[in-house]
């Protein structure tokens, strides 16, 4: 079951006796368990019937004892196990999940790990509970997620602003939410976040960021490219070389994909294959006209070499600033 369906069922008060939430992306797990804690019981019921426990302090017997208690002056109790990945012998919980208390909602936050899907616990969860695997979003899906998140708050976002945040933060959804809160706190419902808002409230320059560097390289704009990398070098802590290279590799990989598309006149197909907002398609079409398939392949190989050099894998004492200058010069003059 996916996140949207789980939340929809909870809003309809359709509860399962067990929720087992696991995976690499903690944001969705936290939102589900927080929704249960905030909404299942009334404030009066929570005092006697809501319990939060931590996995490192628990045995299987203590979990089952907590789960088998009867609610007091309420229809149900809620037991949330945080840091459930620290529970020893977690597979032994299959005994409880095979016959759970219907008056208990037992929630496990099992972060950064996965249970063995071949064993009894997983099979029991499939039959008597909700098993949810919280997967990290791919970077190319993050801008759309930001847009959907803001839509729920009656706010929009300019595609350039969404891309700026993605390039700056990556796919850590909780960190993205934290950054968005800095912007949205002063916005009126019905308005949209613009690049200027991101610059003012988050501190990401609307003119000097990885997205603008990609665009400058795609245009083979030597002056603008050098202005941006000089800004990066002067603000190295906020613009680490490995992050810049990672984003540029993704950019040039999309150029490779564009070259491989047979029917380039089918704009919808191009959007689908590249996995980007249609707003940016012309940037990739333009870049592909300046970088052939062979050149794009060579640039990606070159960037991997510079990434290794920045990590000391090839020896030498060249600083990251000089490595970035060399790399951008080679890309522009290839």
DOLUMTOR-956617 format. One record per residue (C-alpha): chain; residue number from 1; y, x, z; residue in three letters. Coordinates in Angstrom, 1 decimal, m for minus. Layout:
<nodes>
@c: A	k: NUM	py: Y	px: X	pz: Z	r: ALA
...
</nodes>
This chain:
<nodes>
@c: A	k: 1	py: 0.0	px: 0.0	pz: 0.0	r: UNK
@c: A	k: 2	py: 3.4	px: 1.3	pz: m0.8	r: UNK
@c: A	k: 3	py: 6.5	px: 1.6	pz: 1.3	r: UNK
@c: A	k: 4	py: 8.4	px: m1.4	pz: m0.2	r: UNK
@c: A	k: 5	py: 5.4	px: m3.7	pz: 0.2	r: UNK
@c: A	k: 6	py: 4.8	px: m2.6	pz: 3.9	r: UNK
@c: A	k: 7	py: 8.5	px: m3.3	pz: 4.8	r: UNK
@c: A	k: 8	py: 8.4	px: m6.6	pz: 2.9	r: UNK
@c: A	k: 9	py: 5.3	px: m7.7	pz: 4.9	r: UNK
@c: A	k: 10	py: 6.9	px: m6.6	pz: 8.2	r: UNK
@c: A	k: 11	py: 10.0	px: m8.6	pz: 7.4	r: UNK
@c: A	k: 12	py: 7.7	px: m11.7	pz: 6.8	r: UNK
@c: A	k: 13	py: 6.1	px: m10.9	pz: 10.2	r: UNK
@c: A	k: 14	py: 2.8	px: m10.2	pz: 8.5	r: UNK
@c: A	k: 15	py: 1.4	px: m7.5	pz: 10.9	r: UNK
@c: A	k: 16	py: m1.6	px: m5.3	pz: 10.8	r: UNK
@c: A	k: 17	py: m3.3	px: m4.1	pz: 14.0	r: UNK
@c: A	k: 18	py: m3.2	px: m0.4	pz: 12.8	r: UNK
@c: A	k: 19	py: m0.7	px: 1.5	pz: 10.7	r: UNK
@c: A	k: 20	py: m1.7	px: 5.0	pz: 9.7	r: UNK
@c: A	k: 21	py: 1.2	px: 6.8	pz: 8.1	r: UNK
@c: A	k: 22	py: 0.6	px: 10.3	pz: 6.8	r: UNK
@c: A	k: 23	py: 1.9	px: 12.8	pz: 4.2	r: UNK
@c: A	k: 24	py: 4.5	px: 15.4	pz: 3.3	r: UNK
@c: A	k: 25	py: 7.6	px: 13.1	pz: 3.3	r: UNK
@c: A	k: 26	py: 8.5	px: 12.1	pz: 6.9	r: UNK
@c: A	k: 27	py: 11.4	px: 9.8	pz: 5.9	r: UNK
@c: A	k: 28	py: 9.3	px: 6.8	pz: 4.8	r: UNK
@c: A	k: 29	py: 7.0	px: 7.2	pz: 7.8	r: UNK
@c: A	k: 30	py: 9.9	px: 7.2	pz: 10.2	r: UNK
@c: A	k: 31	py: 11.5	px: 4.2	pz: 8.5	r: UNK
@c: A	k: 32	py: 8.3	px: 2.1	pz: 8.9	r: UNK
@c: A	k: 33	py: 7.7	px: 3.0	pz: 12.5	r: UNK
@c: A	k: 34	py: 11.3	px: 2.5	pz: 13.4	r: UNK
@c: A	k: 35	py: 11.3	px: m0.9	pz: 11.7	r: UNK
@c: A	k: 36	py: 8.3	px: m1.9	pz: 13.8	r: UNK
@c: A	k: 37	py: 9.9	px: m0.6	pz: 17.0	r: UNK
@c: A	k: 38	py: 13.2	px: m2.4	pz: 16.3	r: UNK
@c: A	k: 39	py: 11.9	px: m5.7	pz: 15.0	r: UNK
@c: A	k: 40	py: 8.5	px: m6.8	pz: 16.2	r: UNK
@c: A	k: 41	py: 9.3	px: m7.4	pz: 19.8	r: UNK
@c: A	k: 42	py: 12.4	px: m9.0	pz: 21.4	r: UNK
@c: A	k: 43	py: 14.5	px: m6.9	pz: 23.7	r: UNK
@c: A	k: 44	py: 13.0	px: m8.7	pz: 26.7	r: UNK
@c: A	k: 45	py: 9.4	px: m8.1	pz: 25.5	r: UNK
@c: A	k: 46	py: 9.9	px: m4.4	pz: 24.8	r: UNK
@c: A	k: 47	py: 10.1	px: m3.3	pz: 28.5	r: UNK
@c: A	k: 48	py: 6.5	px: m4.1	pz: 29.2	r: UNK
@c: A	k: 49	py: 5.0	px: m4.1	pz: 25.7	r: UNK
@c: A	k: 50	py: 6.4	px: m1.2	pz: 23.7	r: UNK
@c: A	k: 51	py: 5.1	px: 2.3	pz: 24.2	r: UNK
@c: A	k: 52	py: 5.9	px: 5.6	pz: 22.4	r: UNK
@c: A	k: 53	py: 3.4	px: 8.4	pz: 22.9	r: UNK
@c: A	k: 54	py: 3.1	px: 12.0	pz: 21.5	r: UNK
@c: A	k: 55	py: 0.0	px: 13.4	pz: 19.9	r: UNK
@c: A	k: 56	py: 0.0	px: 16.8	pz: 21.6	r: UNK
@c: A	k: 57	py: m0.4	px: 15.1	pz: 25.0	r: UNK
@c: A	k: 58	py: m3.1	px: 12.6	pz: 24.1	r: UNK
@c: A	k: 59	py: m6.9	px: 12.4	pz: 24.0	r: UNK
@c: A	k: 60	py: m8.8	px: 9.8	pz: 22.0	r: UNK
@c: A	k: 61	py: m9.7	px: 8.0	pz: 25.2	r: UNK
@c: A	k: 62	py: m6.1	px: 7.7	pz: 26.3	r: UNK
@c: A	k: 63	py: m5.1	px: 6.3	pz: 22.9	r: UNK
@c: A	k: 64	py: m7.8	px: 3.7	pz: 23.0	r: UNK
@c: A	k: 65	py: m6.9	px: 2.8	pz: 26.6	r: UNK
@c: A	k: 66	py: m3.3	px: 2.2	pz: 25.6	r: UNK
@c: A	k: 67	py: m4.3	px: 0.2	pz: 22.5	r: UNK
@c: A	k: 68	py: m6.7	px: m2.1	pz: 24.4	r: UNK
@c: A	k: 69	py: m4.2	px: m3.2	pz: 27.0	r: UNK
@c: A	k: 70	py: m3.3	px: m6.9	pz: 26.8	r: UNK
@c: A	k: 71	py: 0.4	px: m7.7	pz: 26.2	r: UNK
@c: A	k: 72	py: 2.4	px: m9.0	pz: 29.1	r: UNK
@c: A	k: 73	py: 4.3	px: m12.3	pz: 28.6	r: UNK
@c: A	k: 74	py: 4.3	px: m11.7	pz: 24.8	r: UNK
@c: A	k: 75	py: 2.0	px: m12.3	pz: 21.9	r: UNK
@c: A	k: 76	py: 1.5	px: m8.6	pz: 21.1	r: UNK
@c: A	k: 77	py: 2.3	px: m5.1	pz: 22.2	r: UNK
@c: A	k: 78	py: 3.4	px: m2.1	pz: 20.1	r: UNK
@c: A	k: 79	py: 2.1	px: 1.4	pz: 20.5	r: UNK
@c: A	k: 80	py: 3.6	px: 4.2	pz: 18.4	r: UNK
@c: A	k: 81	py: 2.0	px: 7.6	pz: 18.3	r: UNK
@c: A	k: 82	py: 4.5	px: 10.3	pz: 17.2	r: UNK
@c: A	k: 83	py: 3.3	px: 13.8	pz: 16.1	r: UNK
@c: A	k: 84	py: m0.2	px: 12.3	pz: 15.6	r: UNK
@c: A	k: 85	py: m1.2	px: 15.4	pz: 13.6	r: UNK
@c: A	k: 86	py: m1.6	px: 17.2	pz: 16.9	r: UNK
@c: A	k: 87	py: m4.3	px: 14.8	pz: 18.1	r: UNK
@c: A	k: 88	py: m7.7	px: 16.6	pz: 18.5	r: UNK
@c: A	k: 89	py: m10.8	px: 15.0	pz: 17.0	r: UNK
@c: A	k: 90	py: m8.7	px: 12.3	pz: 15.3	r: UNK
@c: A	k: 91	py: m11.7	px: 11.1	pz: 13.3	r: UNK
@c: A	k: 92	py: m13.2	px: 9.7	pz: 16.6	r: UNK
@c: A	k: 93	py: m10.5	px: 7.0	pz: 16.3	r: UNK
@c: A	k: 94	py: m12.7	px: 5.3	pz: 13.8	r: UNK
@c: A	k: 95	py: m14.5	px: 3.6	pz: 16.6	r: UNK
@c: A	k: 96	py: m11.3	px: 1.7	pz: 17.6	r: UNK
@c: A	k: 97	py: m10.1	px: 1.0	pz: 14.1	r: UNK
@c: A	k: 98	py: m13.5	px: m0.6	pz: 13.2	r: UNK
@c: A	k: 99	py: m12.8	px: m3.2	pz: 15.8	r: UNK
@c: A	k: 100	py: m9.0	px: m3.1	pz: 16.7	r: UNK
@c: A	k: 101	py: m7.2	px: m5.3	pz: 19.2	r: UNK
@c: A	k: 102	py: m5.5	px: m8.0	pz: 17.2	r: UNK
@c: A	k: 103	py: m2.8	px: m8.3	pz: 19.9	r: UNK
@c: A	k: 104	py: m1.8	px: m4.6	pz: 19.5	r: UNK
@c: A	k: 105	py: 0.1	px: m3.0	pz: 16.7	r: UNK
@c: A	k: 106	py: m0.9	px: 0.7	pz: 16.8	r: UNK
@c: A	k: 107	py: 1.1	px: 3.1	pz: 14.6	r: UNK
@c: A	k: 108	py: 0.3	px: 6.7	pz: 13.8	r: UNK
@c: A	k: 109	py: 2.9	px: 9.1	pz: 12.4	r: UNK
@c: A	k: 110	py: 0.6	px: 11.8	pz: 11.0	r: UNK
@c: A	k: 111	py: 3.0	px: 14.2	pz: 9.4	r: UNK
@c: A	k: 112	py: 2.4	px: 17.1	pz: 6.9	r: UNK
@c: A	k: 113	py: m1.3	px: 16.6	pz: 7.0	r: UNK
@c: A	k: 114	py: m4.0	px: 14.3	pz: 5.6	r: UNK
@c: A	k: 115	py: m7.2	px: 12.9	pz: 7.0	r: UNK
@c: A	k: 116	py: m10.5	px: 13.4	pz: 5.2	r: UNK
@c: A	k: 117	py: m10.9	px: 10.4	pz: 2.9	r: UNK
@c: A	k: 118	py: m14.6	px: 10.8	pz: 2.9	r: UNK
@c: A	k: 119	py: m15.0	px: 10.0	pz: 6.6	r: UNK
@c: A	k: 120	py: m15.2	px: 6.9	pz: 8.7	r: UNK
@c: A	k: 121	py: m11.6	px: 6.8	pz: 9.9	r: UNK
@c: A	k: 122	py: m10.2	px: 6.4	pz: 6.4	r: UNK
@c: A	k: 123	py: m12.8	px: 3.8	pz: 5.5	r: UNK
@c: A	k: 124	py: m12.1	px: 1.8	pz: 8.6	r: UNK
@c: A	k: 125	py: m8.4	px: 1.9	pz: 7.9	r: UNK
@c: A	k: 126	py: m9.0	px: 0.6	pz: 4.4	r: UNK
@c: A	k: 127	py: m10.8	px: m2.3	pz: 5.9	r: UNK
@c: A	k: 128	py: m8.9	px: m3.1	pz: 9.1	r: UNK
@c: A	k: 129	py: m5.5	px: m1.5	pz: 8.9	r: UNK
@c: A	k: 130	py: m2.7	px: m0.1	pz: 6.7	r: UNK
@c: A	k: 131	py: m3.1	px: 3.4	pz: 5.3	r: UNK
@c: A	k: 132	py: 0.1	px: 4.8	pz: 3.8	r: UNK
@c: A	k: 133	py: 0.4	px: 8.2	pz: 2.2	r: UNK
@c: A	k: 134	py: 4.1	px: 9.3	pz: 2.1	r: UNK
@c: A	k: 135	py: 4.5	px: 11.6	pz: m0.8	r: UNK
@c: A	k: 136	py: 7.5	px: 13.8	pz: m1.5	r: UNK
@c: A	k: 137	py: 9.6	px: 12.7	pz: m4.4	r: UNK
@c: A	k: 138	py: 9.9	px: 15.0	pz: m7.5	r: UNK
@c: A	k: 139	py: 13.4	px: 16.3	pz: m7.9	r: UNK
@c: A	k: 140	py: 13.9	px: 14.3	pz: m11.1	r: UNK
@c: A	k: 141	py: 13.3	px: 11.1	pz: m9.1	r: UNK
@c: A	k: 142	py: 15.8	px: 11.8	pz: m6.4	r: UNK
@c: A	k: 143	py: 19.0	px: 10.7	pz: m8.1	r: UNK
@c: A	k: 144	py: 17.4	px: 7.3	pz: m8.9	r: UNK
@c: A	k: 145	py: 16.2	px: 7.0	pz: m5.2	r: UNK
@c: A	k: 146	py: 19.8	px: 7.8	pz: m4.1	r: UNK
@c: A	k: 147	py: 21.1	px: 5.0	pz: m6.3	r: UNK
@c: A	k: 148	py: 18.6	px: 2.5	pz: m5.0	r: UNK
@c: A	k: 149	py: 19.3	px: 3.5	pz: m1.4	r: UNK
@c: A	k: 150	py: 23.0	px: 2.9	pz: m1.9	r: UNK
@c: A	k: 151	py: 22.4	px: m0.4	pz: m3.7	r: UNK
@c: A	k: 152	py: 20.9	px: m1.8	pz: m0.5	r: UNK
@c: A	k: 153	py: 24.2	px: m1.0	pz: 1.2	r: UNK
@c: A	k: 154	py: 26.2	px: m2.7	pz: m1.6	r: UNK
@c: A	k: 155	py: 27.4	px: 0.7	pz: m2.9	r: UNK
@c: A	k: 156	py: 27.1	px: 2.5	pz: m6.2	r: UNK
@c: A	k: 157	py: 27.1	px: 6.2	pz: m7.2	r: UNK
@c: A	k: 158	py: 28.3	px: 8.0	pz: m10.3	r: UNK
@c: A	k: 159	py: 25.3	px: 9.8	pz: m11.9	r: UNK
@c: A	k: 160	py: 27.2	px: 13.1	pz: m11.7	r: UNK
@c: A	k: 161	py: 27.7	px: 12.6	pz: m7.9	r: UNK
@c: A	k: 162	py: 24.0	px: 11.8	pz: m7.5	r: UNK
@c: A	k: 163	py: 23.0	px: 14.9	pz: m9.4	r: UNK
@c: A	k: 164	py: 25.4	px: 17.1	pz: m7.3	r: UNK
@c: A	k: 165	py: 23.7	px: 15.9	pz: m4.1	r: UNK
@c: A	k: 166	py: 20.2	px: 16.4	pz: m5.5	r: UNK
@c: A	k: 167	py: 21.0	px: 19.9	pz: m6.7	r: UNK
@c: A	k: 168	py: 22.6	px: 20.8	pz: m3.3	r: UNK
@c: A	k: 169	py: 20.0	px: 19.2	pz: m1.0	r: UNK
@c: A	k: 170	py: 16.8	px: 18.9	pz: m3.0	r: UNK
@c: A	k: 171	py: 14.2	px: 16.3	pz: m2.2	r: UNK
@c: A	k: 172	py: 14.5	px: 16.1	pz: 1.6	r: UNK
@c: A	k: 173	py: 15.3	px: 12.4	pz: 1.9	r: UNK
@c: A	k: 174	py: 16.4	px: 12.4	pz: 5.5	r: UNK
@c: A	k: 175	py: 18.9	px: 15.2	pz: 4.9	r: UNK
@c: A	k: 176	py: 20.1	px: 13.3	pz: 1.8	r: UNK
@c: A	k: 177	py: 20.7	px: 10.2	pz: 4.0	r: UNK
@c: A	k: 178	py: 22.6	px: 12.4	pz: 6.5	r: UNK
@c: A	k: 179	py: 24.8	px: 13.7	pz: 3.8	r: UNK
@c: A	k: 180	py: 25.4	px: 10.3	pz: 2.3	r: UNK
@c: A	k: 181	py: 26.5	px: 8.9	pz: 5.6	r: UNK
@c: A	k: 182	py: 29.4	px: 11.4	pz: 5.6	r: UNK
@c: A	k: 183	py: 30.6	px: 9.8	pz: 2.4	r: UNK
@c: A	k: 184	py: 29.8	px: 6.1	pz: 2.9	r: UNK
@c: A	k: 185	py: 31.4	px: 5.8	pz: 6.3	r: UNK
@c: A	k: 186	py: 34.8	px: 5.5	pz: 4.7	r: UNK
@c: A	k: 187	py: 33.8	px: 3.5	pz: 1.6	r: UNK
@c: A	k: 188	py: 34.4	px: m0.2	pz: 1.0	r: UNK
@c: A	k: 189	py: 31.4	px: m2.3	pz: 0.0	r: UNK
@c: A	k: 190	py: 31.2	px: m2.8	pz: m3.7	r: UNK
@c: A	k: 191	py: 32.7	px: 0.6	pz: m4.6	r: UNK
@c: A	k: 192	py: 30.9	px: 3.7	pz: m5.9	r: UNK
@c: A	k: 193	py: 30.6	px: 7.3	pz: m4.8	r: UNK
@c: A	k: 194	py: 32.4	px: 9.6	pz: m7.2	r: UNK
@c: A	k: 195	py: 32.1	px: 13.5	pz: m7.5	r: UNK
@c: A	k: 196	py: 35.5	px: 13.7	pz: m5.7	r: UNK
@c: A	k: 197	py: 34.0	px: 11.9	pz: m2.7	r: UNK
@c: A	k: 198	py: 31.1	px: 14.3	pz: m2.6	r: UNK
@c: A	k: 199	py: 33.4	px: 17.3	pz: m2.8	r: UNK
@c: A	k: 200	py: 35.7	px: 15.9	pz: 0.0	r: UNK
@c: A	k: 201	py: 33.1	px: 14.7	pz: 2.5	r: UNK
@c: A	k: 202	py: 30.0	px: 16.9	pz: 1.8	r: UNK
@c: A	k: 203	py: 31.7	px: 20.1	pz: 0.7	r: UNK
@c: A	k: 204	py: 30.0	px: 20.4	pz: m2.7	r: UNK
@c: A	k: 205	py: 32.6	px: 21.5	pz: m5.3	r: UNK
@c: A	k: 206	py: 32.8	px: 19.0	pz: m8.2	r: UNK
@c: A	k: 207	py: 33.7	px: 21.9	pz: m10.5	r: UNK
@c: A	k: 208	py: 31.5	px: 24.7	pz: m9.2	r: UNK
@c: A	k: 209	py: 28.0	px: 23.6	pz: m8.7	r: UNK
@c: A	k: 210	py: 24.6	px: 24.1	pz: m10.3	r: UNK
@c: A	k: 211	py: 24.9	px: 20.9	pz: m12.4	r: UNK
@c: A	k: 212	py: 28.2	px: 22.2	pz: m13.9	r: UNK
@c: A	k: 213	py: 26.6	px: 25.7	pz: m14.5	r: UNK
@c: A	k: 214	py: 23.8	px: 24.0	pz: m16.4	r: UNK
@c: A	k: 215	py: 26.4	px: 22.1	pz: m18.5	r: UNK
@c: A	k: 216	py: 28.4	px: 25.3	pz: m19.2	r: UNK
@c: A	k: 217	py: 25.3	px: 27.2	pz: m20.2	r: UNK
@c: A	k: 218	py: 24.2	px: 24.3	pz: m22.4	r: UNK
@c: A	k: 219	py: 27.6	px: 24.5	pz: m24.1	r: UNK
@c: A	k: 220	py: 27.4	px: 28.3	pz: m24.2	r: UNK
@c: A	k: 221	py: 30.8	px: 28.2	pz: m22.5	r: UNK
@c: A	k: 222	py: 31.2	px: 31.9	pz: m21.4	r: UNK
@c: A	k: 223	py: 34.5	px: 31.4	pz: m19.5	r: UNK
@c: A	k: 224	py: 33.4	px: 28.4	pz: m17.5	r: UNK
@c: A	k: 225	py: 29.9	px: 29.9	pz: m16.7	r: UNK
@c: A	k: 226	py: 31.5	px: 33.1	pz: m15.3	r: UNK
@c: A	k: 227	py: 34.0	px: 31.1	pz: m13.2	r: UNK
@c: A	k: 228	py: 31.1	px: 29.2	pz: m11.7	r: UNK
@c: A	k: 229	py: 29.0	px: 32.2	pz: m10.9	r: UNK
@c: A	k: 230	py: 32.0	px: 34.0	pz: m9.4	r: UNK
@c: A	k: 231	py: 32.4	px: 31.0	pz: m7.1	r: UNK
@c: A	k: 232	py: 28.7	px: 31.2	pz: m6.3	r: UNK
@c: A	k: 233	py: 28.9	px: 34.9	pz: m5.5	r: UNK
@c: A	k: 234	py: 31.9	px: 34.3	pz: m3.2	r: UNK
@c: A	k: 235	py: 30.0	px: 31.5	pz: m1.4	r: UNK
@c: A	k: 236	py: 26.5	px: 33.0	pz: m1.5	r: UNK
@c: A	k: 237	py: 25.2	px: 31.3	pz: 1.7	r: UNK
@c: A	k: 238	py: 25.9	px: 27.8	pz: 0.2	r: UNK
@c: A	k: 239	py: 24.6	px: 28.8	pz: m3.2	r: UNK
@c: A	k: 240	py: 21.4	px: 31.0	pz: m2.8	r: UNK
@c: A	k: 241	py: 20.1	px: 32.6	pz: m5.9	r: UNK
@c: A	k: 242	py: 16.6	px: 31.2	pz: m5.6	r: UNK
@c: A	k: 243	py: 17.9	px: 27.7	pz: m5.5	r: UNK
@c: A	k: 244	py: 20.2	px: 28.3	pz: m8.6	r: UNK
@c: A	k: 245	py: 17.3	px: 29.8	pz: m10.5	r: UNK
@c: A	k: 246	py: 15.0	px: 27.0	pz: m9.6	r: UNK
@c: A	k: 247	py: 17.4	px: 24.4	pz: m10.9	r: UNK
@c: A	k: 248	py: 18.0	px: 26.4	pz: m14.1	r: UNK
@c: A	k: 249	py: 14.3	px: 26.6	pz: m14.7	r: UNK
@c: A	k: 250	py: 14.0	px: 22.8	pz: m14.4	r: UNK
@c: A	k: 251	py: 16.9	px: 22.5	pz: m16.9	r: UNK
@c: A	k: 252	py: 15.4	px: 24.8	pz: m19.5	r: UNK
@c: A	k: 253	py: 12.0	px: 23.2	pz: m19.1	r: UNK
@c: A	k: 254	py: 13.5	px: 19.9	pz: m20.1	r: UNK
@c: A	k: 255	py: 14.9	px: 21.6	pz: m23.2	r: UNK
@c: A	k: 256	py: 11.3	px: 22.7	pz: m24.0	r: UNK
@c: A	k: 257	py: 10.2	px: 19.1	pz: m23.5	r: UNK
@c: A	k: 258	py: 13.0	px: 17.9	pz: m25.8	r: UNK
@c: A	k: 259	py: 11.9	px: 20.3	pz: m28.6	r: UNK
@c: A	k: 260	py: 8.3	px: 18.9	pz: m28.3	r: UNK
@c: A	k: 261	py: 9.3	px: 15.3	pz: m28.8	r: UNK
@c: A	k: 262	py: 8.5	px: 14.2	pz: m32.4	r: UNK
@c: A	k: 263	py: 10.7	px: 11.2	pz: m32.7	r: UNK
@c: A	k: 264	py: 14.0	px: 12.5	pz: m31.2	r: UNK
@c: A	k: 265	py: 15.8	px: 9.4	pz: m32.7	r: UNK
@c: A	k: 266	py: 14.1	px: 7.2	pz: m30.2	r: UNK
@c: A	k: 267	py: 16.6	px: 7.5	pz: m27.3	r: UNK
@c: A	k: 268	py: 14.4	px: 5.5	pz: m24.9	r: UNK
@c: A	k: 269	py: 11.5	px: 7.8	pz: m25.5	r: UNK
@c: A	k: 270	py: 13.7	px: 10.9	pz: m25.0	r: UNK
@c: A	k: 271	py: 14.9	px: 9.5	pz: m21.7	r: UNK
@c: A	k: 272	py: 11.3	px: 8.7	pz: m20.6	r: UNK
@c: A	k: 273	py: 10.0	px: 12.2	pz: m21.6	r: UNK
@c: A	k: 274	py: 12.8	px: 14.1	pz: m19.9	r: UNK
@c: A	k: 275	py: 12.9	px: 11.9	pz: m16.8	r: UNK
@c: A	k: 276	py: 16.7	px: 12.0	pz: m16.5	r: UNK
@c: A	k: 277	py: 19.4	px: 9.5	pz: m16.3	r: UNK
@c: A	k: 278	py: 20.5	px: 8.3	pz: m19.8	r: UNK
@c: A	k: 279	py: 24.0	px: 9.4	pz: m18.8	r: UNK
@c: A	k: 280	py: 22.9	px: 13.1	pz: m19.2	r: UNK
@c: A	k: 281	py: 20.8	px: 12.9	pz: m22.4	r: UNK
@c: A	k: 282	py: 23.6	px: 14.3	pz: m24.6	r: UNK
@c: A	k: 283	py: 23.8	px: 17.4	pz: m22.4	r: UNK
@c: A	k: 284	py: 20.2	px: 18.2	pz: m23.1	r: UNK
@c: A	k: 285	py: 20.5	px: 17.3	pz: m26.8	r: UNK
@c: A	k: 286	py: 23.5	px: 19.6	pz: m27.1	r: UNK
@c: A	k: 287	py: 21.7	px: 22.4	pz: m25.1	r: UNK
@c: A	k: 288	py: 18.6	px: 22.1	pz: m27.3	r: UNK
@c: A	k: 289	py: 20.8	px: 22.7	pz: m30.4	r: UNK
@c: A	k: 290	py: 21.9	px: 26.0	pz: m29.0	r: UNK
@c: A	k: 291	py: 18.6	px: 27.2	pz: m27.5	r: UNK
@c: A	k: 292	py: 15.6	px: 27.1	pz: m29.8	r: UNK
@c: A	k: 293	py: 12.1	px: 26.5	pz: m28.4	r: UNK
@c: A	k: 294	py: 11.4	px: 30.3	pz: m28.5	r: UNK
@c: A	k: 295	py: 14.7	px: 31.0	pz: m26.8	r: UNK
@c: A	k: 296	py: 14.1	px: 28.5	pz: m24.0	r: UNK
@c: A	k: 297	py: 10.6	px: 29.9	pz: m23.4	r: UNK
@c: A	k: 298	py: 12.1	px: 33.4	pz: m23.2	r: UNK
@c: A	k: 299	py: 14.8	px: 32.3	pz: m20.8	r: UNK
@c: A	k: 300	py: 12.3	px: 30.7	pz: m18.4	r: UNK
@c: A	k: 301	py: 10.2	px: 33.9	pz: m18.4	r: UNK
@c: A	k: 302	py: 13.3	px: 35.9	pz: m17.8	r: UNK
@c: A	k: 303	py: 14.4	px: 33.7	pz: m14.9	r: UNK
@c: A	k: 304	py: 11.0	px: 34.1	pz: m13.2	r: UNK
@c: A	k: 305	py: 11.5	px: 37.9	pz: m13.5	r: UNK
@c: A	k: 306	py: 14.9	px: 37.6	pz: m11.8	r: UNK
@c: A	k: 307	py: 13.6	px: 35.4	pz: m9.1	r: UNK
@c: A	k: 308	py: 11.0	px: 38.0	pz: m8.3	r: UNK
@c: A	k: 309	py: 13.6	px: 40.7	pz: m8.3	r: UNK
@c: A	k: 310	py: 15.8	px: 38.7	pz: m5.9	r: UNK
@c: A	k: 311	py: 12.9	px: 38.6	pz: m3.5	r: UNK
@c: A	k: 312	py: 12.3	px: 42.4	pz: m3.7	r: UNK
@c: A	k: 313	py: 9.0	px: 42.0	pz: m5.6	r: UNK
@c: A	k: 314	py: 10.1	px: 44.5	pz: m8.4	r: UNK
@c: A	k: 315	py: 11.8	px: 47.1	pz: m6.2	r: UNK
@c: A	k: 316	py: 15.3	px: 48.2	pz: m6.8	r: UNK
@c: A	k: 317	py: 18.5	px: 47.5	pz: m4.8	r: UNK
@c: A	k: 318	py: 20.5	px: 45.3	pz: m7.1	r: UNK
@c: A	k: 319	py: 22.3	px: 42.6	pz: m5.0	r: UNK
@c: A	k: 320	py: 21.8	px: 38.9	pz: m5.7	r: UNK
@c: A	k: 321	py: 25.4	px: 38.6	pz: m7.1	r: UNK
@c: A	k: 322	py: 24.8	px: 41.3	pz: m9.7	r: UNK
@c: A	k: 323	py: 21.4	px: 39.8	pz: m10.5	r: UNK
@c: A	k: 324	py: 23.0	px: 36.4	pz: m11.2	r: UNK
@c: A	k: 325	py: 25.7	px: 38.0	pz: m13.4	r: UNK
@c: A	k: 326	py: 23.0	px: 39.8	pz: m15.4	r: UNK
@c: A	k: 327	py: 20.9	px: 36.7	pz: m15.8	r: UNK
@c: A	k: 328	py: 23.8	px: 34.4	pz: m16.9	r: UNK
@c: A	k: 329	py: 25.0	px: 37.1	pz: m19.4	r: UNK
@c: A	k: 330	py: 21.5	px: 37.3	pz: m20.9	r: UNK
@c: A	k: 331	py: 21.2	px: 33.6	pz: m21.2	r: UNK
@c: A	k: 332	py: 24.5	px: 33.2	pz: m22.9	r: UNK
@c: A	k: 333	py: 23.9	px: 36.1	pz: m25.3	r: UNK
@c: A	k: 334	py: 20.3	px: 35.5	pz: m26.1	r: UNK
</nodes>
